[in-house]
Amino acid sequence: MTFITIDSEKCNQDGLCVQSCPVAIIDQKKGGFPFADTTKIENCIACGHCVAVCPKGALTHSLLSSEDFLTVPKNQPDPESLEALLISRRSIRGFQNMPIPHHQLERLLEISRRAPTASNSQKISWNMIESSDRLEQIRQLTLEWLATDPTPTRAHYLETATKGRDVILRGASALAVTYCPEDYVWTETDCSIALTYMELLAASMQLGACWAGLVTMASRHLPQLKEILGIPERHNIGGALMLGLPRQKHYLIPPRNKAHVTWL
């Protein structure tokens, strides 16, 4: 089965597709056109780099629809703009009592699904929880777990909750939950990268986001909470992100510790 096709009229034999293949299943003889080793099709991770790197559009891949490729945007942020976003991003722990427009949540998911995953496995599934009733259940069950948690540094959460403050979801109007099959070893890594994509895009959209660490930990101990989060059997949570319209605006960038670096 030929799964990579080269248009000989377009190909300039520059070998870029050969160089970009991460699993080395594309080869090229001197003076010839690139070709794929059909015996190694199972090694292909369908990353699409061989198609994306060709300046002539000479290569097509049977596992990837040409219509699904996007043109690289020209309005890339310069380093200063990206740096400004990264250092001004804040964890938002107070949200307005207003929902995020649904189309904005869809935009967050559309971009976050493109985050890198190990060997392009794309094992991440998402639940976007908007139901206020379900969010309240998540809040209450997480508080119940906290009441049984022996970790002394978390005791203040319960004390603060008795004063009427939402210490679990901070009033977020939505909760993005990621999960993968239980036999997948890169769950936490892949989900963390994808949620970071979402957090940074949310910041650029003037939305608030904060990692729901207490919910994530509690769900690993409470099957009922895992069920309410919508995580199916034989799957593990990879992380969750609170989302909402921020209640405050930050005017300063707080200090952080210097990087502990060893140059080798």
N, C-alpha and C positions, 0 to 999 in steps of 0.2 A: 504494500500500500504506500503510494507516494503522498505524504502529508505536507510536504513543503514543495512548492512549485516556483520555478524561476522563469521569468519572462526574458528570454535571451535577447530580445530586441531592446529591452530597457536596461538590462544588467550591464554595468560597466566593469564588472569583475574586480571591484575594489576590496572584496573580502571582509567587509564590515559585518556582514551577517555571521560569518565564521567566527570572527573575533568576539562578537557579542553573545554567542550562545553559551550559557552558563554550564551546560552539560555536555558540550563538545559533540553534538550529533550532526553538525553541519561541517562539511569538509570541502576542500577545493584543490584540484591538481593545478600545477603550474600551467598557466595559459588557458585554463578551462573555467567553466562556470561552477559556482557552488552547487553542492548537492547534499541531500540528507541521507543518513544511514538509516534505511527503513527497518533494520533489525533492532534499532534502539528507540523506536517510537515511544515505548513505555517509559523511557527516561525523560522525555520532554515534559517540562513543567508548564508549558503553555504561557510563558511570561510575555510573549509577543515582542520581545526585543529585536528579534531577527527581522521582523516586519517593520518595526518602528524606526530602526536605525538606517534603513535603506533610503538614500536621498532620491532614488529614481522610482520608487514604488514598484520594484521589479519582483518582489517576493510576496507570495500568499501562503497562508497556513490553513490547512483544512480544519484544524481544531478551533480556529478563531475567525469570526466573521469580519470581513474587511469593513463592513458598515459600522461595526462597533468601535473602531479606532477613532480617536479624536485628534484633531490638529493641535499641536502644542501652542498654547496661548502666547502671544507676543508681549502681553502686558505683565511680564514677570516682575516681582518686587525687587528693587535693588537691595544690597546688603543692609543699608542703613534703615530702609523701611521695614525689612524683616526683623532686624535687631530691635527696632522700636516696638514692634508687636510682641516679641518674645519677652523683653524685659518689663513691659507694662502689663502683661497678663497677670491677673490676680485671681485667686480662688475666692469666689463670691459665696458668702455665707448668709446672705439676706436677700430675699427675692420679693418683688411686688406680687400682690394678689391678683395677677393677671396671667392668662395663658399665653404661651408663645404661638404665634400664627402657625397653622399646620404646615404651610408651604416652607417655612423656615426650618422646621424639624426635618422635612423631607430633604431639603438642601444639605443639612448637616449629615444625614445618612448617606446621601449620594456621594459626597466627597470622602467621608470616612471609610466607606467600603473600598476605596482605592488605596488605603494604607498598605504598606508592604507586609507580607506574611512569609513565614519560613517556607522556602522553596515554592513560593507562590501557591501555597496550599489552599488559601482562602477558606479556611474552616470556620470562620467566625459567623455566628448568627446574632441577630439583634432583636431585642424587644424594646419598643418605645412606649413607656407607660404614661398615659395622660389622665387616666381615670382618677378623679379625686378620691373616690371610695377605695380604690386599690392602693393608692399612695398612702392613705390613712392606715390601711391594714399593714402595709410594709413598715410604716412608722411605729405602730404599736407592737408588732412582733419583734422588731429590732430592739425596742425598749425592754421587752420581756427578756430577751437574750442578755442584754446588758445587766439586768438584775441578777443574773446567774454567773456573770463573768467575774472571775477572781482578780483580774488585773487592776491593781490599785490606781493606776494612772487614768483609768476611765471612769472612776467613781463619780467624778464631778459632772459627768453627762446626766446621770440620773438626778442629781441634786438640782441641776439647772432645769431639767425637764419638769420638775415639780413646781417650778415658778412660771410655767406656762410657755416656755420657749421651746421651739422645735429644734432639738439638737441633732436630729437624725437626717431630715431632708431640708431643713432650713427654709421651709416654705416654698420649695421648688414646685413648679407646675408640671414638670415632666422628669422622667428618670430613664436614661438610656442604659440598657443592660446588655452585656455581651456574654456569650458562652460558646463553648466548643465541645466536640465529642470527648468523653472521659478518657479515651486512650490517646488523645493528642497531647504531645509533650510540650508544645509551645503555646499553650492556652494563655497563660498570664502575659507572656512577652507580646504575642500578636495582639491581644486585646488591649494591652496598655498602649501600644503604638497607635492603634485605631482610635482609642478614646482620646489620646493626645491630639491627633488630627482634629477630632471633633471639638475639643476644648479650645484649640487655637483658632479654628474657624469661627466658633461661637464668639470669641473675643473680638474678632475682626468685624462681626456682625452686631456688635454692641449688646450681645447677650451674655448672661452670666452662667458660669459653670463651676462645679466643684466635685471632686471625687467623693463618691459615697462609700468610703472605706468601712464604716460600721455596718452598713447594709450587706456589703460583700462578705465580711467576716461572719456576720450572723447567719447568712444563708448557708454557710458551710456547716452549721451546727443544727439548723432548724429546717427539717424537710418541708414543713408547712410554708415557711417563708420562701424557700426555693420554688415551691409550686406557685405561689402567688406572683413571684417574679417572672413566671412563665418559662422556667428552665425545664426542659423535658428530661425524662429518665435517661440515664447513661450519658449525661452531659454535665459539664462543670462550668460554673460562673468564672468569667475572666476579669470582671470589673464592672463598675457602674458609675454613671456620671449624672449628677443633679443638673438640671437646666431650668432657667427662668429669666425673667426680666430683672436686672439688678436693682436693688433698692438704694444703693449708694454709688457714688463715683469716687474714684481715687485720684488724687492730685499729685501724689509723690510716689516714687519707687522705693520701697523699703530696702535697707541694706541686707546683704547676705554674706555668709562666710566666704573667705577667699577659697579658690579651688585648691584642694590638696593634690598636688601633681608631683610625680617622680618622672623626670626626663631620662630615658634610657637610650 
